[in-house]
């Protein structure tokens, strides 16, 4: 989901005994170039550089097979649902931590079934897990700032229904992958882009952030090589009603924010933008960690052993936050 120039960069040494070369990076300083995230949807431009028309097909996204369906918002005559996965044997008096997932797909495609298995996992661990459908450009006439509005509406709906869902309103995490990771981060660090019909008295901000190879640098930054500016203008032009810098989480990385953990493959070109985000965030004394997995590319967390490894690391993160107990 990222366009970059070729580069070399330093990495922290692997910890002894890590059989799958998993590394946590905290103090990374980029050398020769930095990444810029962009849309990974295909077919938006011809070889001549002219944009192709986008079909506005308001068809339904693939829904997860399980989870209780709730409509959190109706916009333009379209119902937007989210799906709630409850732990077994929830008691009426209990207030459980929750995690809200946003799928990836370049703000153009994707569906809430992407994180169904992760929702089932966290429900089995005692959390209320939610996976959200939001508008995307391949199905609706929307841009990135509209996606941010939907993500905030979903967070407000979950917090506003905390009592009914047996959720502790002060322990709600935002999570997501790729473009969905971008949206989860936006709910934490961007105060603007709120739906006019939302109840602003209910906070959309999460109390923790769990991000799977998120797109955090979607606008040119002065620390990036000047030649990356052209890439930014070409790939992100017209993707947002607002200036693209205003919808880039990196712009706000130095603001106060809740604890954050990210998971990346070392071959993912979105990684360097996340490292810039981490640097700015940690300078403001925020907890912001990146765990990397050697030789893995974008979307690695959806399959095989890396699905298990990232969930185990997320479990540890929530245990450290005091939200979960060790199994």
PyMOL commands that set and color helices and strands:
alter all, ss='L'
color gray80, all
select helices_A, chain A and resi 112-124+144-160+162-165+179-189+227-236+244-247+249-252+271-283+300-302+304-321
alter helices_A, ss='H'
color red, helices_A
select strands_A, chain A and resi 2-3+22-25+36-37+68-75+78-85+96-102+128-132+167-177+208-212+259-265+288-293
alter strands_A, ss='S'
color yellow, strands_A
deselect
rebuild
show_as cartoon
